[in-house]
């Protein structure tokens, strides 16, 4: 059941009466669960043949089945890239269904955030399109109990977005700040930013800001939605500051007390 109420005040601000409503949302929840199950089923059925196609395309490009001309290689390479985009989309849909089904496993362990982000920066430097990654953090260790796989999903999305929508000659900054009872992790870019009128939608499903159309980049508009759901599982909060044509900072605050393990059935793909 879903309950709502609204207070009605007099001119002095004193409550005179209130109106309460009650709505049965059982059927709505059942429909939502059916949608989630359907997406999961279809995604599973598509992922296997797409993966087989990828392996076959890789074999062709490697010359394992015979020598190819330059033109043939170009065509197959283009097909391989399209296949990779489809697999990424399917993986995104699967992850959403797993998160929304409340069956995701949370496996926390103690990590040092300083060492974690130093390692992440080394790994991601070759993946960003040319920007330099700058780390700003005092000497550690900054110990926290968190699921490193889920944290990696969140921070990778921040970094991918920063890289896609920023000039190559501008750095991307990663910072970790000790705020007493919590750690604040921020990723700052100097890119296109988000229009003020659209910022309230930023963590919604399938949302992409209107100004991204000026950039030849792929995207589903699901990364930040997934990130916001994962942050909740980690007991943290997520937010951002952005100014159009100047850049954005996306941040996560994680409790120093850490997060508890959560039993489940599935992990992210």
N, C-alpha and C positions, 0 to 999 in steps of 0.2 A: 504494500500500500504506500501511496505517496501523499503526504500531508502538506498543506499550505495554509497560511493564515495572514490576514491583513488587518492591522489596527486602524481604526478611524478616530481621529483626534478632534477635539473642539478647538476654538481659536486660541486657547491658552496652552494647548499641547497636552491636554489631559485625555486619556483614552476613554471614549464614550461607549464603544462597543467594538467587536472585531468579527470578521467573517472568516470562517474556517471551511476548507474544502478537503475532501478525501477522494482519492482516485485509485482504483485498482489497476496496477501496472503489470500484473502477472502475465497477461497475454503479450504485452509489449516486450517484456523480458524474454519470453519464450521465442518470439519472432526474431529478436536480436541474436539469441543463441543459435537459432536455425541458420541465420545468415553467416554467423561466425563458423559454424560447422561446415556449411556449404563451401565457403571460401577455403577452408583448410583442406577439404576433400579434393576440390578442383586443383588447388595448388600442388598437392602431393602428386596427383595424376599427371600434371604437366611437367613437374620438375625432373622426373626420371627420364622421359624421352628427350628433354632439352639437354640434360647432362650427357646422354649418349651422343647426341648431335655434336656437342662440344668436343668430346673425345675424338670423334671421327674427323671433325674439321682440323683439330690439332695434328692428327696423323697425316692428313693431306698436306698441310702446310710444312710438316717436317720432312716430306718426301718419302714417307714410309710405304706409300702405295704406288709411287711412281713420280717421275720428275714432272714439275709443272712449269709452264711459261710464266713470265712476269705478269701478264694480263690475268691468267688463271689464279695466280696467287693473290692478286689485288681483289678479285671477286670473292674468293674464299675468305680473305681477311675481313672484308666488309661483312660477310655473313657471320663470321665468328664474333665480331663486335656486336651485331644485332642479337645474336644468341646470348651473349654475356649480359646484355641489357635485360633481356627477358628473364634470365635466371635470377638476376638481381631483383627484379620486380616480384617474381614468384617468392623469393626468400623474404622480401619485405611483407608480402601478404601473409605468409606463413607465420612470421614473427608476430604480426598484429593479432592473428587469431589465437596464438598461444598466450599472448599477454592478456587479451580480453577474456579468454576462457578461465583465467585465474589458476592455470595449471603449471605456470612457469616455476622452475626450480631456482631457488636463491641459495648459492653456496659461498658464504662469506669467508674471507681469510684476512689475516693481518698483512697489510702492505705499507710500504713507505712511499708516500705520495711524491716525494722529491725524486727518488730513484725511479718510480713508475713513470713519471713524466719525462725524465731524462731519456729513458729507454723509448718511450712513445715518440718523442721528437726525433730520435735517430731513425726509427722505423718509418715515420711519416714523411721525413724530409724528401725522400725520393718520390713520394706519391703526390705531393703538392706540385702545382704546375710551374713553380719557379720562385715562389715567395720564400723568404728566409724565415725560419721559425725561431723566435726569441723566447727564452725561458726567464721568467722573473720570479724568484722565490728565495727566501733566506736558506741558510744551511739547515739541512734536516737533522735527524729524521722527523718526518711528520707521519706518525703511525696512525692508521685507521683500519677498522674491520669493515670490509666491503667486498662485494662480489666483483672481482677484477674483470670478468667477462662482460658484465652489464655496464660497468663504468667505462670500459673500452668502447662499447657500442655508442654510448652517449658522447664521449669526447671525440671519437672518430667522426661522428656526424657534425659536430661543431667545426672541426678542422676541415672537413670536406666542403662544407658550405662556405667557410671563410676563404678557402682556396678558389672555389668556383666563381665567386662573386667579387674578387679583389684583383687589382692590377698586379702584375708579376713583380713590379719594382717596389711594392710595399710589403713590409713584414707582417707576419701573423704572430701575435703575442699570446703566450700561455703563462698564467700566473696562478700561484697557490698562496693563499693568505690564511693565517691562523687567526680566527675571530673569537677565540676563547672556547666556547662550547661547540664550535663547528669550524670546518675548513671551507673556504670559498675558492672554487676553481673557476677561472675565467679564460675565455678565448676571445681575443679582440682582433678585428680586421679593420682595414681602411678602404672598404669597398663601397658597393652601391647603397647599402643601408636598406631600411624598410620604410615605405611611406607611412606617415603618422596615422592616416585614416584606416590602415589595414593591420596595424600592430596587434589589435585585440584578437585577431584570428590566427596568430602565428603558430599556436600549438594545436590547431585543429587539423582534422583529417583532410588530406589532399590539398592543403593550402599552399599556393605559391604566389608570392607578391607580384603585382602587375609589372614592376620594373625589371623582372628577370627575363622578360621576353626580348629585351635588347641584347641578351647574351646567349650565345649558342651553347647552352648547357642542358643536359638531361636532368630529370628529377621527377619524383612522384608526389612530392609534397607530404611525405609521410615520416620523414626522418625525425623532425622535431616532435611530432605526435608520439612516436615510439619513445623518444628520449624522455618526454614528460611522464609517460607511464612507467618507465624504468626507474626514474628518479623517485617516484612514489614508493616503489618496491624497496628502494634503498633507504627509505625514511628521510629523504632530503627534500629540498625545494629547488625549483628551476626558474630562471628569469632572464631578462635581457634589457639592454638599453640600445637604442638605435636612432640614427639620424640619416635621413636620405642623402645620398651622394657623399657622405662622410665616413660611414662605417657602422659596425655593430659590435657589441660585447654580449656574448652569451655566457651565463654562469650557472653553476650548480653549488649548492651548499649542502655539505654532508655532516651529520652529527659525529662529533669525536667519539661518542659512546659506541658508535658502530651500528650494525644492523644484525638482526637475528637470522639464523638459517630458516628457510621456508621449504617444507616438503612440497613436492610437485611431481609432475609426470614427464615434463618436456623441458628442453633447453632451447636457446635461440639457435637458428641455423646460420 
